[in-house]
Amino acid sequence: MPFTLALVGRPNVGKSTLFNRLVGKKLALVDDRPGVTRDRREGDAKLADLSFTVIDTAGLEEAQQGSLTARMREQTEAAIASADCVLFLIDARAGLTPDDRFFAEIVRRSDTPVIVAANKAEGKAATPGILDAYELGFGEPVALSAEHGEGIAELYDALRPLVDAHVQEEEAIRAEAEHVAKAIAEHVETDEPSEADEEEDDPARPVRIAIVGRPNAGKSTLINAMLGEERLLTGPEAGITRDSIGLDWEWRDRKVKVFDTAGLRKRARIEDKVEKLAAADAIRAVKFAEVVVILLDATIPFEKQDLTIVDLVEREGRALVIGLNKWDLIESRGATLSLLKEEAARLLPQVKGCPVVPLSGLSGAGIDRLMEAVLRVHAVWNRRISTSRINRWLENVKSNHPPPAVSGRRIKLRYMTQPKARPPHFALFGNQLDALPESYKRYLVNSIRETFDLPGVPIRLTVRTSENPFGKDR
């Protein structure tokens, strides 16, 4: 296991800014206001020759039991418990506050090694705050500026002994395990290979899945049910999730990376800056994913915003699965499911045949059916069709439903090929294809989808007109 560093402190001391600095990417949302970060986010950090995992956490705040702030604090405390080291940040310009002292005691009780860092330490105004940090009793503070990159060398010096000790401990454990395995092998008299002796195949690249939908559709609850732990912050309040969090998971020996995203509302209703950043982060997650699960509230499905999200997924060329969440609240389930599948076929012709899966994120029911559908459409999304099969189909199309004539001349379809997949992309060659009606292109796409069994994925069709050698003076 890699060395893990948790960034902890009260709100707005610069944890997310430092997180982005350490991972070398702008993964975490950053804003001047406090409390932007809610879920804990992990990233692979590199500091010179040190490689480790860094965890960005929600700001520690006092709160009533059961409130959103209290649940955020529980997530932070879970990160502290799982970390190998805590980097406790204070704001050097604000100096040591009563909140800093209170939360330092919480960190101290965890028995996890602690480094105190005085962030925003650029300029002389920060000197008193740096000196105040000694009062916490965590040793010499590291003065740094996450925004400007100052003090990173000092942070390296503070982390280096802890990372080296962790690496040595891991190597000792590994050596001991190898020694025990060798001793067992020498004393076991059998010709049958043990499971430990069998070489495992290289793990397949994980399938990237983004869970998207309107606010309060139950996305984080569903992912928690998938993982089997309360990894993401949930609650009855809409809009809890802000960052798009990527989490590694394994389902039936298939590696998966699943992304939780912020709820997407109508653009006209988004006025808050942080919500705009969260929505942009969710859209980036869709672009990065291979399969997108659009989670609908089964009690109010197929609202206009749901259809807008489907259009976004189709434009980005991602495979699509529709999840009907909160299915445990539906009474006439058989009749309702049939009706909703008919609605999906009518409202979503651009991804005709996409799977519609009823499920409950609260109880975990339907997750296996959802993942089976995800892997099916992922296979379709990657499918390639031979040129010979495509052109046999094209000959039948031309015989049964030839293209219309333009200015008295028949449009000629010569041949078709599939230059790429992910999603399936077809190129049609012929004469006067610039005049081919959109209705006929839709007919071709629908026929391709039906003939070659390509449900639930966008299909791209480009036309390439052959040059007329007599069209220009030679």
N, C-alpha and C positions, 0 to 999 in steps of 0.2 A: 504494500500500500504506500502511495506517495505521502510525503510530509504535507500536513494540512494546516493552513494558517487562516484563522477566523478574524475578520475585521469587525471590531465591536466598539460601540460608543453611543452617546446620546445622539438625537437627530441633528443633521446638518453640520457634522464635524468633518465631512469630506471622505466618508468611507467609500462611496461609489466612485468618486474621482480617483482615489488611490487604487481601487479594484481595476478600473480601466487602465490605469498607468501600468500596473503589474502584468495584466494579461496582454497588453499591447493593442487592445481594440476597444472601441466604445460600445461595450456590451450592455453595461448597466445605465439606466436612465439617470440623468443628472439635472438638478434644478436648484435654484437658490433657496426655495422654500424647504422646510423640514418635512420629513416623513414620506418622501417620494418612494423609497424602497420599502417593500412589504414582505415579499417572499425572499428566502435566502437563495443566492445565486452562486454557483461554483464555476471556476474557470481555471485553466492551466496557465500558471504564472512562470515567468523566467526572469531571474535577476542575476545578470552575469552568468556564472556557471551553475547557479542554483536553480533547480526545477522543483516546483511544488504546486499543490492545489490551494487556491485562495477562495475564501467564502465571503461574499458580501452579505451583510445582515441588515435587518431593519433596526432603526434607532431605538435604544432602550428608553422606555417611558413608563412612568407610573400610570396605572389604569385600573379600572374596576374589573372584577372577575367576569369573564364571558364577553367583554367588549372586543371590538376589532383590534384596538391597541394592545389589549391583553393577549390576544391570540398571536399578534405579531411578536410580542415579547417572548412567548413560548417557543416560537420558531427560532428566535435568536439564542435562547438558552439551550435549545437542542443542538445548534451549531457549535456553541461553546463546549458542550459535553463531548462532541465527536471530534473536536479539533486537537491537534498536537501542540498548538501554540495559539495564544490569543494576542492580537495586536490591539491594545486599548487606545483609542484615539481621543484626544481632546482638542479643542480649538484654542491655539496659542494666543490668538488676538483677544478672545473673550476671557481667557484665564480659567482657572479651576472654579467650577460651579458646584453648588450643593448636589445637583444631579450627578455630576461626574463622581463625586465622593460616594454617593449612594450606590451607583451602579458598579463602581470599583469593588465594593464589598461583595456584590453578587459574583463578579468574576473571580475574586479571591477565593470564594468558597468552592469553586469548581476543581481546585487542585491541578488546573492546567497551567503550564508555564505562561507567564505574561510579560510582554514588552509594552511599555507605554510610549506612545508617539505623540508629540505636540505638532499637529498639522497647522497649516496656514502660517508657517513660521518665517515667511519672508519679511524683511524689514525690521527695524529696531523696535517697533511697537509690540512685537511678539516676545521680546526678551523676558518681561515679567511673567508671562504665561508659561514659558518654558521652565523657569525656575520654580513656579508653583507646582509643576508636575512631580517634583521630588516628593511632595507631601503624600502622594498616593502610596509610597512605599514599594514600588515595583522596580527600583533601581534607577539608573541614569536614563532620562528620557531621550528619545531620538527626535531631534528637531528636523522637520521636513516640510516641504510644500508639494502636495500631490499634484496641484494644478501646474506648477512650473517645473517639477522634476528635481527640486533641490532636496538634499539630504538622503537621496536614495542609496548612496555609498555607505552612509552610516547605518541605514536599515539593513543593508547587506551584512555589515560587520556584526550586527546584533543577531541576525538570523543564522549566520553560518555555523556557529557551534551547535545549535539545536538541530539543524538539518543534518550535519555530519553525524551527530549522535544517533539520530533516527535511522540514517542509512546503515550505520554500523550494527544497530540492533536488528534491522531487517535482514542484513547479511548473516548475522549470527543465527537467527531463527531459520533462515533458509538452509544454512550449512547443517544445523542440527536435524532438520527434516530429511535432508539428503542422507545424513549418517544413519538415521533410524531406518530409512527405506532400504539402504544398502545392507544393514544388518539383518533386516527381515528377509531380504532376497537370498542372503547366504544360508539361512536356516530353513527356508521353505523348500521342500523337495517336491516339485511338481513341474510337469511339462506344459501346463496350461498357463498362458500369460495372464497376469493380473490386470485389473482395470488401470492401475497406475502405469503399467508397462506399455499399454497401447497408446500409440501416438494419435493425438486428436487432430482432426482436420483444422486447417486455418479457419478461424471464424469468418463468416461472410460479413461483408460490409453492412452495417445496420440500416434498416429501412427508416427513413426520416418521415415522421408523421406530425402534422400540425393539427391541433384541436382548436377550431375557431367557431365563432358564433356571436350572437347578441349578448349583452351583459346579463348575468344571472341565469345563463342557460345550464350551468352546472359543469363547466369545463374542468375546473380545478378539482371538484369532487370526483369526477370520473377518473382523472389521472391518479388521484390518491387511491381509488379503488383498484386501479391497474397495478400500482406499485405495492399495494398492501400496507401502506403506512401514511400517516398524516404529513406528507412531505410539503404540500402546498397549503397556503392559507385559504380557508373557506369560511363561508358564513352567509347569512340571509341578505347582507348588504350587496347591492349591485356595484360592479366596478372595483372589486377588491384587487384583482390582478392588474399589474401595470407592466412589469418586465415580461418579455417572452422567455420563459425558462425552459431550457433543454435538459431532459433527464434520460439517462440510460436505463434500459429495461430489457428483459429477455422473456419471450413468450414461446413456449414449446421449442426451446433451443434455437429460436430465431432472434438475433439481436435487433433491438429497436431503439431509436432515439425519438422520444415524444416531446413535443413542444407545447407548453401551455401558453395561451395568449390572452391579451386583454380583450374584453368584449367590444365589438365594433358597432357603434351607433351611426345614425345618419350624420353625414359630415356637417350639415347645417346646425345640428344640435351640439356639436363639440365646440365649446368656447374655452375650456380650461386648457392651459398650455401643456400640463402634464398628461392630460388625456389625449391630446394631439400626438405627443411623443409616444405614448403607449400604443395608439392606433397605428402609427407608422412602424413601430416595432413589430406589431402583429402582422402587418402586411409584408414586412421583410421575412418573417417566419414562413409565411405562405410561399414566398419566392424560393426559400431555401429548402422547403419540404419536397417530398416526392408524392406522398399521399396526403390529402387534406380531408379531415373528418369535420364536416359542418354539423355542429350539435344544435338541434332544435329542441325547444320546449314542446313536448308532445301535447300539452294542453292548449298551446297557441302556436301551431306550426305554420310555416310558409307565409310569414309576414313579408312585407316588401323588402325589409332590410336583409332577410334571409336570401331572397332572390338576388339582391345586389351582391352579397358575398359569393354566391355561386358564380355570378358573372365574373367577379374578380379571379376566382380560382380557374375558371375556363380560360380567361385571357392569359393567365400565367402558365397555362398548359399543364396543370397538375391533375393527377387522378383524384377522384372524388368518391367519398362515402357519406351518406346522410345518416346521422345517429339521432333517433327519437328518444331523447332523455326524459326522465320522470314518467316512464311508462307504467310504473306502479300506481300512478294516480288515475289511469284510464280504466274505465269499467268494461265496456264492450270492446275488448282488445282485438278479436278477430275481424270484426266488421270495420273497426277504426283503422287497422293496419291496411286492409284492402283499399279503403277509401284514400288513405294517405299515399299509397303507392300509385294509385290512379292520378292523384294530384301532382305527384312528382313527375310522372310521365307527361302530363299536360303542361306543367309550368316550366319544366327544365328540358326542353328538346335538345339543347346544345350538349347535354351529357346524358342522352337517353340511355336508360337501362342501368343507371347508377344504383348500387345497393342501398336499400332503406332498411335500417336495423333498429328494432326497438330495444331499449336498454334502460337500466337504472344505475346511475352513478352512485346513488346513496347505498344501495344494497349490493352492487357489483354484478347484478344479473345482466346477461347479454354481452359481457365483455368478450367471451370466446367467439360468439357469433360476429361481433364487430371486427375482431382481429382476423378471422377467416375471410371476411369481406375485404378488409384492407389488403391482405396478401393476394387475393384474387385480382383486384383492380391494379395492384402494383405489377403483377405478372402481365396483365393486358397492356399496361402503360409501357412496358419494356418490349412488347412483342414486335417481331419483324416478320413480314410476309414476303415470300419469294416473288420475284418479278414475273415468273411464268404464271403463277396462280393469279396475280393481279391482272395480267393481260388476258387470260382466259375469261375472267370476270368481265373485263372491259368489252370483249367481243360480244358477250351476251347482252350487256347493257346497250351497246350500239344497235343490236338486232331488235331488242324488245322496246327500247325507248330512245331512238336517235335524237341528237341535239337539233334544235330548230335551225332554220335557214336565216341568214342575215343578208339583206339586199339581194335576195334571190339566189344566194350561194350557200350551200350547206357547210356548216362548221364541221371540220374533220378532226376526230379524236384518233391520234396515231398510236400512242402507247402511254403507259403509266408505270411508275416505279416508286418505291419507298426509300428515299435517301436517308432517313433517320427515324428513330423511335424517341420515346420519352418527351412528349407524347408522339403517337404515330403520325408521321408526316408523309404525304403523298404528293408526287409531282406529275402533272398531266401535260403531255406534249401533243401539239397539233397545230392546225391553221386557224386563224381568226379567233383564237381563244379569248382575246380581249373583249369580244362581243358576247361571250358565253353568259347567259342570264344567271343571276344569283339563284333563282329558283332551281335551275338545272344543277348548279353546284351543290345546293342542299340535297337534291335528289341523289347525286353521286355519293355525298358523304353519308347519307342515311343508308344507302345500299351497301357501302363499304362496311359500315358498322354492323349491319344485319348479316351480311354474307360471311364476314371474317370474325364475327363474334367479338366485338370491341365495345362492351358496355362500360359506362361510367368514366370514360376518358375523353378529353377533347380530341378532335381529329382535325389536322391541318391539311388544307388542299391548296396547292399553288399551281398556276397554269403558266406554261411557257410556250409562247407562239414561235413557230419556226419562221425564220426570215424568208421573205419572198425575194428570190434572186432577180426578179424582173421589176421590183418595186422602185429601184433607183437607177439613175443613168450610170452606165458602166463605161 
